[in-house]
Amino acid sequence: MPVQSSDFDTEFRRSGLTIAEAEAELGLSGRHIKRYLSGSVPPPKLVRDKVRDIALGRAAKKPAPDTPADFRFIDLFAGIGGLRLGFEAIGGKCVFTSEWDKWSQATYRRNFAETEDHVMVGDIGPYGADPSLIPKHDVLLAGFPCQPFSLAGVSKKNSLGRKHGFEDRRLIKSRSMSLII
């Protein structure tokens, strides 16, 4: 007798995951996922919770279908997308992202569902050589590489015998001012 799976099936559809994406996200085989969806095997609580969290996360990130974006922005040196969250929260729409680190790219893709009007690239170099490849935008976001308190920033400053991180108040003040402008 099949187990009731309507809740899991509904949450799975709301999550927008394909079977292949679910395999990667959940660490399960496609066969297991299909069994949960068909109701022949009840999904474990951790699997149900993970699919529900994905569905809620994606639903929160989607603007209402009838609401156009107030402005379009691009996200350079994006990391895992922290700056993007704030700009989407005030009505922006991200149309282009550049992040060269493969692990950050993977996390970014998990945090933000791909859409047909958003381009994700690695190295920004080719786009700097031909800016016409970058979609039209109103705002350019750029995470500054190697903050003074990051491992790379600290190592560089240490090797040069300079102050770094929170020891250099002048640098923190100038960074804050540049973020406000």
TIVO-2410 file (N, C-alpha, C; in nm, 3 decimals):
# residues 181
REC num residu      c1      c2      c3 atome chaine
REC   1      M   0.084  -0.118   0.000     N      A
REC   1      M   0.000   0.000   0.000    CA      A
REC   1      M   0.089   0.125   0.000     C      A
REC   2      P   0.073   0.215  -0.096     N      A
REC   2      P   0.157   0.334  -0.101    CA      A
REC   2      P   0.137   0.426   0.018     C      A
REC   3      V   0.247   0.488   0.056     N      A
REC   3      V   0.245   0.584   0.167    CA      A
REC   3      V   0.201   0.719   0.112     C      A
REC   4      Q   0.128   0.797   0.193     N      A
REC   4      Q   0.088   0.930   0.150    CA      A
REC   4      Q   0.211   1.016   0.127     C      A
REC   5      S   0.227   1.069   0.006     N      A
REC   5      S   0.343   1.152  -0.022    CA      A
REC   5      S   0.303   1.287  -0.078     C      A
REC   6      S   0.175   1.320  -0.070     N      A
REC   6      S   0.130   1.443  -0.133    CA      A
REC   6      S   0.203   1.565  -0.080     C      A
REC   7      D   0.230   1.570   0.051     N      A
REC   7      D   0.302   1.684   0.108    CA      A
REC   7      D   0.443   1.692   0.050     C      A
REC   8      F   0.512   1.579   0.045     N      A
REC   8      F   0.648   1.578  -0.008    CA      A
REC   8      F   0.647   1.612  -0.157     C      A
REC   9      D   0.556   1.554  -0.230     N      A
REC   9      D   0.547   1.581  -0.374    CA      A
REC   9      D   0.518   1.729  -0.399     C      A
REC  10      T   0.431   1.787  -0.320     N      A
REC  10      T   0.398   1.929  -0.333    CA      A
REC  10      T   0.519   2.015  -0.302     C      A
REC  11      E   0.588   1.986  -0.192     N      A
REC  11      E   0.708   2.063  -0.155    CA      A
REC  11      E   0.817   2.047  -0.261     C      A
REC  12      F   0.829   1.926  -0.314     N      A
REC  12      F   0.931   1.902  -0.416    CA      A
REC  12      F   0.903   1.986  -0.540     C      A
REC  13      R   0.777   1.991  -0.582     N      A
REC  13      R   0.741   2.074  -0.698    CA      A
REC  13      R   0.764   2.222  -0.668     C      A
REC  14      R   0.731   2.266  -0.547     N      A
REC  14      R   0.753   2.406  -0.509    CA      A
REC  14      R   0.902   2.441  -0.507     C      A
REC  15      S   0.987   2.343  -0.477     N      A
REC  15      S   1.130   2.370  -0.470    CA      A
REC  15      S   1.189   2.401  -0.608     C      A
REC  16      G   1.123   2.352  -0.713     N      A
REC  16      G   1.174   2.376  -0.848    CA      A
REC  16      G   1.292   2.288  -0.884     C      A
REC  17      L   1.327   2.192  -0.798     N      A
REC  17      L   1.440   2.104  -0.824    CA      A
REC  17      L   1.408   2.002  -0.932     C      A
REC  18      T   1.506   1.973  -1.016     N      A
REC  18      T   1.496   1.859  -1.105    CA      A
REC  18      T   1.545   1.738  -1.026     C      A
REC  19      I   1.525   1.621  -1.078     N      A
REC  19      I   1.576   1.501  -1.010    CA      A
REC  19      I   1.728   1.509  -0.996     C      A
REC  20      A   1.796   1.552  -1.103     N      A
REC  20      A   1.943   1.562  -1.099    CA      A
REC  20      A   1.988   1.663  -0.992     C      A
REC  21      E   1.920   1.779  -0.985     N      A
REC  21      E   1.956   1.878  -0.883    CA      A
REC  21      E   1.928   1.823  -0.743     C      A
REC  22      A   1.818   1.751  -0.728     N      A
REC  22      A   1.784   1.694  -0.598    CA      A
REC  22      A   1.887   1.590  -0.556     C      A
REC  23      E   1.937   1.513  -0.654     N      A
REC  23      E   2.042   1.416  -0.621    CA      A
REC  23      E   2.163   1.488  -0.560     C      A
REC  24      A   2.204   1.597  -0.622     N      A
REC  24      A   2.320   1.672  -0.573    CA      A
REC  24      A   2.290   1.739  -0.439     C      A
REC  25      E   2.173   1.802  -0.426     N      A
REC  25      E   2.136   1.873  -0.304    CA      A
REC  25      E   2.118   1.780  -0.185     C      A
REC  26      L   2.054   1.667  -0.209     N      A
REC  26      L   2.016   1.578  -0.100    CA      A
REC  26      L   2.114   1.464  -0.078     C      A
REC  27      G   2.203   1.443  -0.173     N      A
REC  27      G   2.299   1.333  -0.160    CA      A
REC  27      G   2.233   1.196  -0.172     C      A
REC  28      L   2.127   1.189  -0.252     N      A
REC  28      L   2.052   1.064  -0.270    CA      A
REC  28      L   2.051   1.026  -0.418     C      A
REC  29      S   2.020   0.902  -0.445     N      A
REC  29      S   2.007   0.859  -0.584    CA      A
REC  29      S   1.872   0.902  -0.639     C      A
REC  30      G   1.864   0.913  -0.770     N      A
REC  30      G   1.739   0.946  -0.836    CA      A
REC  30      G   1.632   0.843  -0.804     C      A
REC  31      R   1.673   0.717  -0.790     N      A
REC  31      R   1.577   0.611  -0.757    CA      A
REC  31      R   1.509   0.636  -0.623     C      A
REC  32      H   1.590   0.675  -0.523     N      A
REC  32      H   1.532   0.704  -0.391    CA      A
REC  32      H   1.433   0.820  -0.401     C      A
REC  33      I   1.472   0.924  -0.469     N      A
REC  33      I   1.387   1.042  -0.480    CA      A
REC  33      I   1.256   1.007  -0.549     C      A
REC  34      K   1.264   0.929  -0.657     N      A
REC  34      K   1.143   0.888  -0.729    CA      A
REC  34      K   1.052   0.804  -0.641     C      A
REC  35      R   1.111   0.721  -0.556     N      A
REC  35      R   1.030   0.640  -0.463    CA      A
REC  35      R   0.956   0.729  -0.364     C      A
REC  36      Y   1.026   0.833  -0.315     N      A
REC  36      Y   0.961   0.926  -0.222    CA      A
REC  36      Y   0.848   0.999  -0.292     C      A
REC  37      L   0.872   1.040  -0.416     N      A
REC  37      L   0.770   1.114  -0.490    CA      A
REC  37      L   0.649   1.028  -0.524     C      A
REC  38      S   0.673   0.901  -0.553     N      A
REC  38      S   0.561   0.812  -0.589    CA      A
REC  38      S   0.481   0.768  -0.467     C      A
REC  39      G   0.543   0.782  -0.349     N      A
REC  39      G   0.473   0.741  -0.228    CA      A
REC  39      G   0.498   0.597  -0.189     C      A
REC  40      S   0.585   0.526  -0.264     N      A
REC  40      S   0.611   0.387  -0.228    CA      A
REC  40      S   0.699   0.374  -0.104     C      A
REC  41      V   0.775   0.480  -0.072     N      A
REC  41      V   0.858   0.483   0.048    CA      A
REC  41      V   0.844   0.623   0.110     C      A
REC  42      P   0.825   0.630   0.241     N      A
REC  42      P   0.815   0.763   0.302    CA      A
REC  42      P   0.953   0.829   0.310     C      A
REC  43      P   0.961   0.957   0.276     N      A
REC  43      P   1.092   1.025   0.285    CA      A
REC  43      P   1.129   1.050   0.431     C      A
REC  44      P   1.257   1.038   0.464     N      A
REC  44      P   1.299   1.069   0.602    CA      A
REC  44      P   1.275   1.216   0.634     C      A
REC  45      K   1.262   1.246   0.761     N      A
REC  45      K   1.235   1.383   0.805    CA      A
REC  45      K   1.342   1.480   0.755     C      A
REC  46      L   1.469   1.442   0.759     N      A
REC  46      L   1.575   1.532   0.713    CA      A
REC  46      L   1.559   1.567   0.566     C      A
REC  47      V   1.516   1.471   0.485     N      A
REC  47      V   1.495   1.495   0.342    CA      A
REC  47      V   1.376   1.588   0.323     C      A
REC  48      R   1.266   1.561   0.395     N      A
REC  48      R   1.149   1.648   0.385    CA      A
REC  48      R   1.183   1.791   0.425     C      A
REC  49      D   1.258   1.805   0.536     N      A
REC  49      D   1.295   1.938   0.584    CA      A
REC  49      D   1.384   2.011   0.485     C      A
REC  50      K   1.480   1.941   0.425     N      A
REC  50      K   1.571   2.003   0.328    CA      A
REC  50      K   1.494   2.052   0.205     C      A
REC  51      V   1.403   1.969   0.154     N      A
REC  51      V   1.324   2.007   0.037    CA      A
REC  51      V   1.233   2.125   0.071     C      A
REC  52      R   1.174   2.124   0.190     N      A
REC  52      R   1.090   2.236   0.232    CA      A
REC  52      R   1.173   2.364   0.243     C      A
REC  53      D   1.294   2.356   0.299     N      A
REC  53      D   1.381   2.474   0.311    CA      A
REC  53      D   1.419   2.529   0.174     C      A
REC  54      I   1.447   2.441   0.080     N      A
REC  54      I   1.480   2.484  -0.057    CA      A
REC  54      I   1.360   2.553  -0.119     C      A
REC  55      A   1.242   2.494  -0.102     N      A
REC  55      A   1.120   2.553  -0.158    CA      A
REC  55      A   1.094   2.691  -0.097     C      A
REC  56      L   1.108   2.703   0.034     N      A
REC  56      L   1.085   2.832   0.100    CA      A
REC  56      L   1.189   2.935   0.056     C      A
REC  57      G   1.313   2.893   0.044     N      A
REC  57      G   1.420   2.983   0.001    CA      A
REC  57      G   1.398   3.035  -0.139     C      A
REC  58      R   1.360   2.948  -0.229     N      A
REC  58      R   1.338   2.991  -0.367    CA      A
REC  58      R   1.213   3.077  -0.378     C      A
REC  59      A   1.112   3.046  -0.299     N      A
REC  59      A   0.990   3.127  -0.304    CA      A
REC  59      A   1.018   3.268  -0.252     C      A
REC  60      A   1.103   3.278  -0.150     N      A
REC  60      A   1.134   3.409  -0.094    CA      A
REC  60      A   1.215   3.494  -0.192     C      A
REC  61      K   1.291   3.431  -0.279     N      A
REC  61      K   1.376   3.504  -0.372    CA      A
REC  61      K   1.304   3.546  -0.498     C      A
REC  62      K   1.189   3.488  -0.525     N      A
REC  62      K   1.118   3.521  -0.648    CA      A
REC  62      K   1.031   3.644  -0.628     C      A
REC  63      P   1.049   3.745  -0.712     N      A
REC  63      P   0.959   3.860  -0.702    CA      A
REC  63      P   0.820   3.819  -0.748     C      A
REC  64      A   0.722   3.895  -0.705     N      A
REC  64      A   0.586   3.868  -0.751    CA      A
REC  64      A   0.584   3.879  -0.903     C      A
REC  65      P   0.513   3.789  -0.974     N      A
REC  65      P   0.517   3.786  -1.119    CA      A
REC  65      P   0.476   3.916  -1.187     C      A
REC  66      D   0.386   3.992  -1.127     N      A
REC  66      D   0.339   4.115  -1.191    CA      A
REC  66      D   0.422   4.237  -1.152     C      A
REC  67      T   0.523   4.218  -1.065     N      A
REC  67      T   0.601   4.330  -1.016    CA      A
REC  67      T   0.730   4.343  -1.096     C      A
REC  68      P   0.743   4.449  -1.177     N      A
REC  68      P   0.869   4.467  -1.249    CA      A
REC  68      P   0.977   4.515  -1.153     C      A
REC  69      A   1.102   4.487  -1.187     N      A
REC  69      A   1.212   4.532  -1.103    CA      A
REC  69      A   1.222   4.684  -1.108     C      A
REC  70      D   1.256   4.746  -0.996     N      A
REC  70      D   1.274   4.890  -0.991    CA      A
REC  70      D   1.401   4.932  -1.064     C      A
REC  71      F   1.502   4.843  -1.062     N      A
REC  71      F   1.628   4.871  -1.129    CA      A
REC  71      F   1.700   4.739  -1.156     C      A
REC  72      R   1.794   4.742  -1.249     N      A
REC  72      R   1.873   4.624  -1.286    CA      A
REC  72      R   2.016   4.645  -1.237     C      A
REC  73      F   2.077   4.537  -1.186     N      A
REC  73      F   2.214   4.551  -1.139    CA      A
REC  73      F   2.297   4.430  -1.180     C      A
REC  74      I   2.430   4.452  -1.178     N      A
REC  74      I   2.524   4.343  -1.202    CA      A
REC  74      I   2.606   4.324  -1.076     C      A
REC  75      D   2.653   4.203  -1.053     N      A
REC  75      D   2.720   4.164  -0.930    CA      A
REC  75      D   2.860   4.112  -0.966     C      A
REC  76      L   2.962   4.195  -0.951     N      A
REC  76      L   3.100   4.156  -0.985    CA      A
REC  76      L   3.176   4.119  -0.858     C      A
REC  77      F   3.271   4.026  -0.872     N      A
REC  77      F   3.348   3.976  -0.757    CA      A
REC  77      F   3.247   3.934  -0.649     C      A
REC  78      A   3.151   3.855  -0.690     N      A
REC  78      A   3.028   3.832  -0.616    CA      A
REC  78      A   3.041   3.745  -0.492     C      A
REC  79      G   3.146   3.664  -0.482     N      A
REC  79      G   3.153   3.573  -0.369    CA      A
REC  79      G   3.033   3.479  -0.374     C      A
REC  80      I   2.961   3.470  -0.264     N      A
REC  80      I   2.843   3.382  -0.261    CA      A
REC  80      I   2.713   3.460  -0.270     C      A
REC  81      G   2.723   3.592  -0.297     N      A
REC  81      G   2.603   3.670  -0.325    CA      A
REC  81      G   2.548   3.754  -0.212     C      A
REC  82      G   2.626   3.783  -0.112     N      A
REC  82      G   2.577   3.861   0.001    CA      A
REC  82      G   2.527   4.000  -0.038     C      A
REC  83      L   2.600   4.070  -0.124     N      A
REC  83      L   2.555   4.203  -0.167    CA      A
REC  83      L   2.424   4.195  -0.246     C      A
REC  84      R   2.411   4.089  -0.324     N      A
REC  84      R   2.291   4.073  -0.406    CA      A
REC  84      R   2.165   4.071  -0.322     C      A
REC  85      L   2.171   4.005  -0.207     N      A
REC  85      L   2.053   3.993  -0.122    CA      A
REC  85      L   1.994   4.128  -0.086     C      A
REC  86      G   2.079   4.221  -0.046     N      A
REC  86      G   2.031   4.353  -0.007    CA      A
REC  86      G   1.969   4.429  -0.122     C      A
REC  87      F   2.030   4.418  -0.241     N      A
REC  87      F   1.979   4.493  -0.354    CA      A
REC  87      F   1.851   4.431  -0.411     C      A
REC  88      E   1.837   4.300  -0.399     N      A
REC  88      E   1.710   4.238  -0.439    CA      A
REC  88      E   1.600   4.276  -0.341     C      A
REC  89      A   1.636   4.289  -0.214     N      A
REC  89      A   1.537   4.320  -0.111    CA      A
REC  89      A   1.476   4.458  -0.132     C      A
REC  90      I   1.546   4.548  -0.201     N      A
REC  90      I   1.490   4.681  -0.225    CA      A
REC  90      I   1.438   4.697  -0.367     C      A
REC  91      G   1.417   4.584  -0.436     N      A
REC  91      G   1.350   4.588  -0.566    CA      A
REC  91      G   1.438   4.573  -0.687     C      A
REC  92      G   1.565   4.541  -0.668     N      A
REC  92      G   1.655   4.525  -0.782    CA      A
REC  92      G   1.648   4.387  -0.844     C      A
REC  93      K   1.695   4.378  -0.967     N      A
REC  93      K   1.699   4.250  -1.038    CA      A
REC  93      K   1.841   4.230  -1.089     C      A
REC  94      C   1.904   4.120  -1.047     N      A
REC  94      C   2.041   4.090  -1.089    CA      A
REC  94      C   2.037   4.029  -1.230     C      A
REC  95      V   2.115   4.088  -1.323     N      A
REC  95      V   2.114   4.040  -1.461    CA      A
REC  95      V   2.248   3.982  -1.504     C      A
REC  96      F   2.352   3.997  -1.421     N      A
REC  96      F   2.485   3.949  -1.458    CA      A
REC  96      F   2.567   3.930  -1.331     C      A
REC  97      T   2.639   3.818  -1.323     N      A
REC  97      T   2.723   3.790  -1.208    CA      A
REC  97      T   2.858   3.739  -1.256     C      A
REC  98      S   2.964   3.786  -1.192     N      A
REC  98      S   3.098   3.736  -1.221    CA      A
REC  98      S   3.166   3.699  -1.090     C      A
REC  99      E   3.213   3.575  -1.083     N      A
REC  99      E   3.289   3.526  -0.968    CA      A
REC  99      E   3.384   3.419  -1.020     C      A
REC 100      W   3.513   3.438  -0.998     N      A
REC 100      W   3.611   3.345  -1.057    CA      A
REC 100      W   3.632   3.219  -0.974     C      A
REC 101      D   3.609   3.223  -0.843     N      A
REC 101      D   3.634   3.107  -0.757    CA      A
REC 101      D   3.527   3.000  -0.778     C      A
REC 102      K   3.570   2.879  -0.813     N      A
REC 102      K   3.473   2.774  -0.847    CA      A
REC 102      K   3.385   2.734  -0.727     C      A
REC 103      W   3.439   2.738  -0.606     N      A
REC 103      W   3.359   2.700  -0.490    CA      A
REC 103      W   3.256   2.809  -0.457     C      A
REC 104      S   3.297   2.933  -0.472     N      A
REC 104      S   3.201   3.043  -0.452    CA      A
REC 104      S   3.092   3.037  -0.559     C      A
REC 105      Q   3.131   3.004  -0.683     N      A
REC 105      Q   3.033   2.992  -0.791    CA      A
REC 105      Q   2.929   2.885  -0.757     C      A
REC 106      A   2.977   2.771  -0.708     N      A
REC 106      A   2.885   2.661  -0.675    CA      A
REC 106      A   2.787   2.704  -0.566     C      A
REC 107      T   2.838   2.771  -0.464     N      A
REC 107      T   2.751   2.818  -0.355    CA      A
REC 107      T   2.654   2.924  -0.406     C      A
REC 108      Y   2.704   3.015  -0.489     N      A
REC 108      Y   2.618   3.120  -0.545    CA      A
REC 108      Y   2.503   3.057  -0.622     C      A
REC 109      R   2.534   2.957  -0.704     N      A
REC 109      R   2.429   2.892  -0.784    CA      A
REC 109      R   2.327   2.822  -0.696     C      A
REC 110      R   2.370   2.771  -0.581     N      A
REC 110      R   2.274   2.709  -0.489    CA      A
REC 110      R   2.190   2.814  -0.419     C      A
REC 111      N   2.249   2.929  -0.393     N      A
REC 111      N   2.175   3.037  -0.325    CA      A
REC 111      N   2.075   3.106  -0.417     C      A
REC 112      F   2.107   3.112  -0.546     N      A
REC 112      F   2.024   3.186  -0.640    CA      A
REC 112      F   1.992   3.099  -0.760     C      A
REC 113      A   1.866   3.075  -0.780     N      A
REC 113      A   1.823   2.993  -0.893    CA      A
REC 113      A   1.856   3.064  -1.024     C      A
REC 114      E   1.902   2.989  -1.122     N      A
REC 114      E   1.932   3.045  -1.254    CA      A
REC 114      E   1.801   3.086  -1.322     C      A
REC 115      T   1.807   3.196  -1.393     N      A
REC 115      T   1.692   3.240  -1.472    CA      A
REC 115      T   1.740   3.269  -1.613     C      A
REC 116      E   1.648   3.278  -1.706     N      A
REC 116      E   1.687   3.301  -1.845    CA      A
REC 116      E   1.742   3.440  -1.868     C      A
REC 117      D   1.713   3.536  -1.780     N      A
REC 117      D   1.763   3.671  -1.799    CA      A
REC 117      D   1.875   3.707  -1.700     C      A
REC 118      H   1.948   3.607  -1.655     N      A
REC 118      H   2.064   3.628  -1.567    CA      A
REC 118      H   2.182   3.547  -1.621     C      A
REC 119      V   2.297   3.612  -1.634     N      A
REC 119      V   2.417   3.547  -1.685    CA      A
REC 119      V   2.516   3.533  -1.570     C      A
REC 120      M   2.571   3.410  -1.551     N      A
REC 120      M   2.674   3.385  -1.449    CA      A
REC 120      M   2.801   3.346  -1.521     C      A
REC 121      V   2.908   3.421  -1.497     N      A
REC 121      V   3.036   3.392  -1.561    CA      A
REC 121      V   3.144   3.381  -1.455     C      A
REC 122      G   3.256   3.328  -1.495     N      A
REC 122      G   3.372   3.318  -1.407    CA      A
REC 122      G   3.453   3.446  -1.413     C      A
REC 123      D   3.565   3.441  -1.482     N      A
REC 123      D   3.658   3.554  -1.492    CA      A
REC 123      D   3.593   3.673  -1.564     C      A
REC 124      I   3.609   3.791  -1.507     N      A
REC 124      I   3.552   3.912  -1.566    CA      A
REC 124      I   3.640   3.965  -1.680     C      A
REC 125      G   3.763   3.917  -1.691     N      A
REC 125      G   3.859   3.967  -1.789    CA      A
REC 125      G   3.804   3.984  -1.930     C      A
REC 126      P   3.749   3.879  -1.990     N      A
REC 126      P   3.697   3.893  -2.127    CA      A
REC 126      P   3.586   3.998  -2.139     C      A
REC 127      Y   3.512   4.018  -2.032     N      A
REC 127      Y   3.403   4.115  -2.033    CA      A
REC 127      Y   3.457   4.257  -2.017     C      A
REC 128      G   3.570   4.268  -1.947     N      A
REC 128      G   3.635   4.399  -1.936    CA      A
REC 128      G   3.692   4.442  -2.070     C      A
REC 129      A   3.740   4.344  -2.148     N      A
REC 129      A   3.793   4.375  -2.281    CA      A
REC 129      A   3.682   4.414  -2.378     C      A
REC 130      D   3.562   4.360  -2.356     N      A
REC 130      D   3.448   4.393  -2.443    CA      A
REC 130      D   3.323   4.415  -2.356     C      A
REC 131      P   3.310   4.533  -2.295     N      A
REC 131      P   3.197   4.560  -2.205    CA      A
REC 131      P   3.060   4.546  -2.269     C      A
REC 132      S   3.052   4.545  -2.401     N      A
REC 132      S   2.921   4.530  -2.464    CA      A
REC 132      S   2.860   4.393  -2.436     C      A
REC 133      L   2.941   4.299  -2.386     N      A
REC 133      L   2.891   4.166  -2.352    CA      A
REC 133      L   2.810   4.167  -2.222     C      A
REC 134      I   2.828   4.270  -2.142     N      A
REC 134      I   2.759   4.280  -2.014    CA      A
REC 134      I   2.620   4.342  -2.038     C      A
REC 135      P   2.515   4.280  -1.984     N      A
REC 135      P   2.380   4.335  -2.004    CA      A
REC 135      P   2.366   4.477  -1.949     C      A
REC 136      K   2.271   4.551  -2.004     N      A
REC 136      K   2.244   4.687  -1.956    CA      A
REC 136      K   2.201   4.679  -1.810     C      A
REC 137      H   2.249   4.776  -1.732     N      A
REC 137      H   2.220   4.776  -1.589    CA      A
REC 137      H   2.221   4.920  -1.537     C      A
REC 138      D   2.157   4.938  -1.422     N      A
REC 138      D   2.151   5.068  -1.357    CA      A
REC 138      D   2.255   5.082  -1.247     C      A
REC 139      V   2.287   4.970  -1.181     N      A
REC 139      V   2.378   4.971  -1.067    CA      A
REC 139      V   2.481   4.861  -1.084     C      A
REC 140      L   2.606   4.892  -1.051     N      A
REC 140      L   2.713   4.793  -1.055    CA      A
REC 140      L   2.755   4.765  -0.911     C      A
REC 141      L   2.741   4.640  -0.868     N      A
REC 141      L   2.789   4.598  -0.736    CA      A
REC 141      L   2.925   4.534  -0.755     C      A
REC 142      A   3.016   4.559  -0.664     N      A
REC 142      A   3.147   4.495  -0.672    CA      A
REC 142      A   3.200   4.470  -0.533     C      A
REC 143      G   3.213   4.342  -0.499     N      A
REC 143      G   3.276   4.307  -0.373    CA      A
REC 143      G   3.424   4.334  -0.387     C      A
REC 144      F   3.484   4.397  -0.289     N      A
REC 144      F   3.626   4.428  -0.304    CA      A
REC 144      F   3.708   4.306  -0.265     C      A
REC 145      P   3.794   4.261  -0.356     N      A
REC 145      P   3.877   4.142  -0.328    CA      A
REC 145      P   3.977   4.170  -0.215     C      A
REC 146      C   4.006   4.069  -0.141     N      A
REC 146      C   4.110   4.071  -0.037    CA      A
REC 146      C   4.093   4.185   0.062     C      A
REC 147      Q   3.982   4.183   0.133     N      A
REC 147      Q   3.961   4.280   0.239    CA      A
REC 147      Q   4.082   4.276   0.331     C      A
REC 148      P   4.108   4.386   0.401     N      A
REC 148      P   4.229   4.392   0.483    CA      A
REC 148      P   4.230   4.291   0.597     C      A
REC 149      F   4.114   4.236   0.632     N      A
REC 149      F   4.111   4.138   0.739    CA      A
REC 149      F   4.099   3.995   0.686     C      A
REC 150      S   4.102   3.977   0.553     N      A
REC 150      S   4.099   3.842   0.497    CA      A
REC 150      S   4.239   3.782   0.506     C      A
REC 151      L   4.249   3.653   0.491     N      A
REC 151      L   4.378   3.585   0.498    CA      A
REC 151      L   4.474   3.642   0.394     C      A
REC 152      A   4.426   3.663   0.271     N      A
REC 152      A   4.513   3.715   0.166    CA      A
REC 152      A   4.558   3.857   0.199     C      A
REC 153      G   4.466   3.941   0.247     N      A
REC 153      G   4.502   4.078   0.282    CA      A
REC 153      G   4.599   4.084   0.398     C      A
REC 154      V   4.578   4.001   0.500     N      A
REC 154      V   4.666   3.997   0.616    CA      A
REC 154      V   4.804   3.949   0.575     C      A
REC 155      S   4.811   3.843   0.494     N      A
REC 155      S   4.940   3.790   0.451    CA      A
REC 155      S   5.019   3.893   0.374     C      A
REC 156      K   4.952   3.965   0.285     N      A
REC 156      K   5.021   4.068   0.206    CA      A
REC 156      K   5.074   4.178   0.298     C      A
REC 157      K   4.989   4.228   0.386     N      A
REC 157      K   5.031   4.336   0.476    CA      A
REC 157      K   5.144   4.289   0.568     C      A
REC 158      N   5.134   4.166   0.621     N      A
REC 158      N   5.241   4.113   0.706    CA      A
REC 158      N   5.373   4.108   0.631     C      A
REC 159      S   5.369   4.063   0.507     N      A
REC 159      S   5.493   4.051   0.429    CA      A
REC 159      S   5.555   4.188   0.401     C      A
REC 160      L   5.473   4.293   0.400     N      A
REC 160      L   5.523   4.428   0.376    CA      A
REC 160      L   5.550   4.503   0.507     C      A
REC 161      G   5.523   4.438   0.621     N      A
REC 161      G   5.545   4.501   0.751    CA      A
REC 161      G   5.447   4.612   0.781     C      A
REC 162      R   5.328   4.607   0.724     N      A
REC 162      R   5.226   4.712   0.744    CA      A
REC 162      R   5.117   4.665   0.839     C      A
REC 163      K   5.045   4.764   0.895     N      A
REC 163      K   4.928   4.731   0.976    CA      A
REC 163      K   4.821   4.672   0.886     C      A
REC 164      H   4.731   4.595   0.946     N      A
REC 164      H   4.625   4.534   0.866    CA      A
REC 164      H   4.499   4.519   0.950     C      A
REC 165      G   4.391   4.490   0.879     N      A
REC 165      G   4.264   4.461   0.945    CA      A
REC 165      G   4.218   4.573   1.034     C      A
REC 166      F   4.172   4.539   1.154     N      A
REC 166      F   4.117   4.638   1.245    CA      A
REC 166      F   4.225   4.720   1.315     C      A
REC 167      E   4.354   4.684   1.298     N      A
REC 167      E   4.462   4.765   1.353    CA      A
REC 167      E   4.476   4.896   1.277     C      A
REC 168      D   4.436   4.899   1.151     N      A
REC 168      D   4.451   5.017   1.066    CA      A
REC 168      D   4.318   5.090   1.056     C      A
REC 169      R   4.288   5.176   1.152     N      A
REC 169      R   4.160   5.247   1.157    CA      A
REC 169      R   4.138   5.334   1.033     C      A
REC 170      R   4.246   5.394   0.981     N      A
REC 170      R   4.236   5.479   0.863    CA      A
REC 170      R   4.180   5.400   0.746     C      A
REC 171      L   4.225   5.276   0.728     N      A
REC 171      L   4.180   5.193   0.618    CA      A
REC 171      L   4.032   5.156   0.634     C      A
REC 172      I   3.992   5.122   0.755     N      A
REC 172      I   3.852   5.087   0.780    CA      A
REC 172      I   3.763   5.207   0.749     C      A
REC 173      K   3.805   5.327   0.794     N      A
REC 173      K   3.724   5.446   0.769    CA      A
REC 173      K   3.712   5.473   0.619     C      A
REC 174      S   3.822   5.460   0.546     N      A
REC 174      S   3.816   5.486   0.403    CA      A
REC 174      S   3.731   5.381   0.332     C      A
REC 175      R   3.736   5.256   0.375     N      A
REC 175      R   3.651   5.153   0.315    CA      A
REC 175      R   3.505   5.182   0.341     C      A
REC 176      S   3.473   5.225   0.464     N      A
REC 176      S   3.334   5.254   0.496    CA      A
REC 176      S   3.283   5.369   0.412     C      A
REC 177      M   3.365   5.471   0.395     N      A
REC 177      M   3.324   5.586   0.316    CA      A
REC 177      M   3.300   5.545   0.171     C      A
REC 178      S   3.386   5.457   0.119     N      A
REC 178      S   3.368   5.418  -0.021    CA      A
REC 178      S   3.242   5.335  -0.040     C      A
REC 179      L   3.200   5.264   0.066     N      A
REC 179      L   3.078   5.186   0.054    CA      A
REC 179      L   2.955   5.277   0.059     C      A
REC 180      I   2.965   5.387   0.131     N      A
REC 180      I   2.851   5.479   0.141    CA      A
REC 180      I   2.832   5.553   0.009     C      A
REC 181      I   2.941   5.590  -0.055     N      A
REC 181      I   2.933   5.666  -0.180    CA      A
REC 181      I   2.875   5.581  -0.283     C      A
***
